[in-house]
Amino acid sequence: MMLSQVLNTNGQTDSLLQFGHNKQIPAAIEKDVLEALSFYPELKNATIDFIFKENIKSSVMQAQPVFTTLLRKRKHRRYRINISKHFKLMHSQMPIEQIPNEVMIGWIGHELGHILDYESRSNTGMISFGYRYYFHDEFVKHAEMLADSLAVERGMGNYIVATKRFILDHAELPPAYKDKIRKLYLSPDVIVEQVRKLEEKKKAQQKTD
């Protein structure tokens, strides 16, 4: 049974299904994807396809614009988030949908941070982004940390921390992949500090309201 059917029978249509507009989502991860999308109301009308792939080189997920749509007006742009069908460990692999829900939500939330960034860029800007991402390591680090920060700003801090800790603490993940995460992404401690500062800012605003 599709999640959409389950949600309809539970009377929760308005809470999550509204975020599925213009989205193509595999049934196996639909609930987690919709949960992540709920933190990004700005992307409600964006066209995004979530696609299972047999293999993604050196990554588990990958957010990209559909290149041919960069030749059209921005309002016609499409995106895809490629998702590896298998979570590869040193001595085995597991179906990606078997990773913990909070980890999946955090991972998707990070990729949606990329798409929110893309939405602010012109088509020419996206082509420039792709060039710099491919050729400049420092730009990759900037882009990945920005995606984390955008997710944290939208209330996904706990999910992003769960994803990072799942990766860094997993005994069966290749050390090279862990080193990549440490090098290019915000650390769990930095994310926790960002969350703390955001909470303090909200409390200060509430006192002035």
N, C-alpha and C positions, 0 to 999 in steps of 0.2 A: 504493500500500500504506500502511495506517495505521501510525503509529509503534508502536502496541501490538503489531502483528504482527511488526514488525522486532525490537522488544525481546524478544518471546517467542522468536524464532528465534535470537537472540544469547544467550539465557539470562540476561538482565538484568532479569527481571520484578521482582524484589524491590527493585532499586536505585532505579528511577524510577516504575514504574507504580503502586506503592503510594500515591504522592502524587496520583494521579488520582481517588481515591475521592470521589464526590459532585461531580465537576467535569465540565463540558461544555466541550471545548476544540477549536477548529478544527484539522484535521489539519496544515495548513500551518505552524502554530507550536507544535504539541504538544510537541516535544522541549524547546524553550526554556522553555515554560510549566512543564513538569514539573521542569525543572532549577531554576527559580526557586522553585517550591513546595517543593522538597526542603530549602530553607533555613528553611521555616516549618512544622515538625512540629505546631505548635499549631493549624494550619489544616487538618490532615489530614481532619477530619470536617466541616468547613464546606462548605456548598453554594454553589459559585461557578460561574457561567456566564461564559465568555469569548466575547464576541460581536463579530463584525466589523460595523462601521457605515460607511455611505458617507461620512458627514460628522459630525464632533464639533466644535462651535463652540469655536474658540480652544484646542483640546487635541488631543493624539494618543491619549491613553488617559484613562479616567475610571472610578474605582471607586465603586460606589453600592450601597446596600441596595435590594432590591426593596421598594418602598414598602408594598405590601399586606401583606407579611410583618411589618411593624412593628406590625400590629394583632394579631399572634399572640404566643405565648410565644417567648422569645429562642431556644430550641433549634430552633424552626421557621423561623428567619430565613434568607433567601436573599440572596445578593449577585450582582452582575454587574460585570464589567470590560468596558466598551465600548472597542473598539480600532478606530481609523480604518483602513479598508482600504487607504488610500493615504497615503504620507508626502509631504506637500505642500511643494514647494520654490518659490522665487520664479518660476521659468520652466518648471517641469515638475513631475512627480510620479512616484513609484515605488511598487510594491506594498510594503506594510509588511513582508512577510516577507523582503524583500530587504535590509533593514538588517542590519548585522553581528550575529551571534548574541549576543556579549557585551553589545551595546547593547540588544537585545530582552530578554535575561534581566534586565539592570539596570532597564529600564523596567517590566517586569512585577513585579520585586521591589519597586520603589517603590509600585506600586499595591497589592500585597499588604500592604505596611506600613500603608496606609490601612485595609485590611480588618481587620488585627490590632488597630488602634486601635478600629475600630467594634465589634469583638467584646467590648471591655471596657466598652462603653456600654450602658445600658438603652435600651429602645425610646423612652422619653421623652427620654433623653439624645441619641439619634440625631436626633430631630426638632429639638431645640435646636441640635445641631451643624449641621444643614442650614440653619437660619435664620441662624446666625452666619457660616457659610461664604459664604452668598449676599450678606450685607449688610456684612460687616466685613473689610476688606483685611488688617488685622493678624492676624485669626484665620485667614485663608487662609494667610498666611505661616507661622504657628505650625503649622497642620495639615500643610503640605507639608514643612516641616523635620522635623517629628516622624516622618513616613513615611520620609524619608531616613534618619533616625537609627535607626529600628527595623530597617531593612534592613541598615545598617552593623553594628549590634549582633549580627546573626545571621550575619555573615561575608560579606556581599555588598558590602563596600566597593569592591573593585576593579571590580565590575560597575557600581555606581552612578557611580563616577568615569568609567568608559568611556562611560556614557550621557551624562553632563553634558558631557564633552569633545567627544563626537560632535555634540552640539547647538551648543555655543558655538564650535566650530572649523569648523563647516560653512559654506562660503562661500555656499551657495545658500539658506540658511534666512533668512526675513525678520528684519530687525533687531528688530522689535517683539516677536517671539516670543523671541528671545535675551534681550532686556531683561527680559521677564517671568520667564524662568528665573533670571537673575541676581538679580532682586528678591525672588523668593518661595522659592527653593530653596537648600539648602546649596551652597556653591561647591566645586569639586574640591579646592582646598587645605584647606578645613575638613574635608572627608571624609577626606583623607589623614591629617590630624592626628588625627581620631577613631580611624582604624584603628591608627595608631601607639600611641595611648594604650591601646587595647584589647589590643594585643599585649604591651605592657609590663605590663599588669594580669595577663594570663594567665601570663606568665613569673614574676611575683612570686608568684602563687598556686601555681605548680608547685614553687617553691623551698620553700614552707611545707608542702606535702603530704608 
